[in-house]
Amino acid sequence: MAGTSGSVAVATVDDEYEILCDVQTDGTSTPFLRRYSTEDGATVVTDTTLDGSTAYTVAGTVGRCSEPPLPPNPQLAGTIQRQTGAGTVTIAAGARSVTIIVYAGSPTVAIGGGTAVPLNAGTSLTWSVDRGGDAGEQLQDGYVFTGVAGAEFLVTSTREA
């Protein structure tokens, strides 16, 4: 069986979009949508508001929009505390993260003054907050880790310095 193959090119409109800012002399800026279309080999530029349909007329200088700078990352201070046998490790409310790793025995943890819960050897737990752009985010509860005879565990924590 013999045959031929090929393709057929059909002229279509090609649209590309870009969000730009109309920057005024006083520094204020208005974002708008610029559409670049190719029709019959010619490039057509159309400016609209961000809804994509309302016409927009540039009144200042066109430039790329810049995002506001993120607040600086806070400095963190960390602690590492090892407990062997009976004793307690207390982490006050306001930490950014708290981690316990239990190596032996069954120490307990009480969070925010609640009931102490036993932890088995091999347990590793972490409580933390994600900054999420807001400096000052912190854990609201305190933690009390209590060791018993034969217990061995490590508690690490971070907080804003």
C-alpha positions in Angstrom: 0.0 0.0 0.0 1.4 3.4 -0.9 0.4 6.7 0.4 1.6 10.2 1.3 1.6 12.1 4.5 2.0 15.7 5.2 0.5 18.6 7.2 -1.8 21.4 6.5 -1.0 24.8 8.0 -3.9 27.0 8.9 -3.4 30.6 9.9 -4.4 31.1 13.5 -4.2 33.9 16.0 -1.4 33.5 18.6 -1.9 35.4 21.8 0.7 36.0 24.6 -0.1 37.9 27.8 2.0 39.8 30.3 1.1 41.8 33.4 2.9 45.1 33.4 2.7 48.2 35.5 1.9 51.8 34.5 4.2 53.8 36.8 3.4 57.4 37.5 5.9 60.2 38.3 5.0 60.1 42.0 6.0 56.4 42.1 2.5 54.9 42.3 1.8 52.1 39.8 -1.2 50.4 38.3 -1.0 46.8 37.0 -2.6 46.1 33.7 -2.7 43.2 31.2 -0.9 43.5 27.8 -1.8 41.1 25.1 0.4 40.5 22.1 -1.4 39.0 19.1 0.0 37.8 15.8 -2.5 38.2 13.1 -1.6 37.7 9.4 2.1 38.1 10.3 1.6 41.5 12.1 1.9 41.9 15.9 -1.0 43.7 17.6 -0.7 45.0 21.1 -3.8 45.5 23.3 -3.8 46.9 26.8 -6.7 46.0 29.2 -7.4 46.1 32.9 -6.6 42.8 34.7 -10.1 41.5 33.8 -8.8 41.1 30.3 -11.7 42.8 28.6 -11.9 46.5 29.8 -9.7 48.7 27.7 -6.8 50.4 29.5 -4.8 53.5 28.5 -1.3 53.9 29.8 -0.7 57.3 31.4 2.9 56.9 32.7 5.9 54.7 32.1 5.4 51.0 31.3 7.6 48.7 33.3 7.6 45.3 35.0 5.7 45.1 38.3 7.9 44.5 41.3 6.7 42.6 44.3 7.2 44.3 47.7 10.2 43.0 49.5 9.8 40.3 52.1 10.5 41.3 55.6 14.0 40.2 56.7 14.4 36.7 58.2 14.6 36.9 62.0 17.7 35.7 63.7 17.0 32.4 65.5 18.6 31.1 68.7 18.7 27.4 69.2 19.1 25.2 72.3 20.0 21.5 72.6 19.4 19.8 76.0 20.1 16.1 76.8 18.4 14.4 79.7 19.6 11.1 81.1 17.5 9.5 83.9 15.0 11.4 86.0 14.7 15.2 85.5 12.8 17.7 83.3 13.4 19.9 80.3 11.1 22.8 80.0 10.6 24.9 76.9 8.6 28.1 77.5 5.8 29.2 75.2 7.0 31.4 72.3 9.4 28.9 70.6 9.5 28.6 66.8 10.2 24.8 67.0 10.5 22.1 69.5 11.9 18.6 68.8 12.3 15.6 71.0 14.2 12.4 70.2 13.8 9.5 72.7 16.7 7.1 72.8 15.8 5.0 75.8 13.0 4.6 78.4 9.6 6.3 78.4 9.8 10.0 79.2 6.6 12.0 79.2 5.6 15.3 77.5 3.0 17.7 78.8 1.9 20.5 76.4 0.5 23.8 77.7 0.0 22.4 81.2 -2.0 19.4 79.9 -1.8 15.7 80.9 1.6 14.1 80.5 1.8 11.6 77.7 4.4 8.8 77.7 6.8 8.6 74.7 8.4 5.3 73.7 12.1 4.8 72.8 12.6 5.5 69.1 10.0 8.3 69.1 10.9 11.6 67.3 8.4 14.5 67.4 8.6 18.0 66.2 6.3 21.0 66.7 6.9 24.1 64.7 5.4 27.1 63.0 6.0 28.3 59.4 6.9 31.9 59.2 4.6 32.4 56.3 5.9 35.9 55.8 5.0 37.0 59.3 7.9 37.5 61.6 7.0 36.8 65.2 4.9 33.7 64.6 5.5 31.3 67.5 4.2 28.2 69.3 1.6 29.3 71.9 2.2 26.5 74.5 5.0 25.6 76.7 6.4 22.0 76.8 7.6 20.0 79.8 9.5 16.8 79.1 10.0 14.6 82.1 12.5 11.8 82.3 12.3 8.7 84.4 14.9 6.2 85.6 16.5 4.7 82.5 15.3 7.4 80.1 17.6 9.2 77.7 16.3 11.9 75.3 17.4 15.0 73.5 15.3 18.2 73.2 16.1 20.9 70.7 14.3 24.2 70.3 14.5 27.5 68.3 13.1 30.9 69.0 13.6 34.4 67.6 16.7 36.0 69.2 
